[in-house]
């Protein structure tokens, strides 16, 4: 028989499957966390626009909320390559 025996491949195969499983779970958890930050940032912006005034605290809340939304959306774009998927879908038509 050429190549490694099945008994020799059990350990590396098991480690590779476990690594892939934990990578998927980590990516999903990271995506959910980023979505939560986007929602909290949007909530800050909307509530500040509706109930806030022109004081420095309201301006600060708007800035923090806007930065949270922008940063999280950008990181979601980088992590999941969202725009590339839209381009592929358009080319396929």
Order of alpha helices (4+ residues) and beta strands (2+ residues): alpha-alpha-alpha
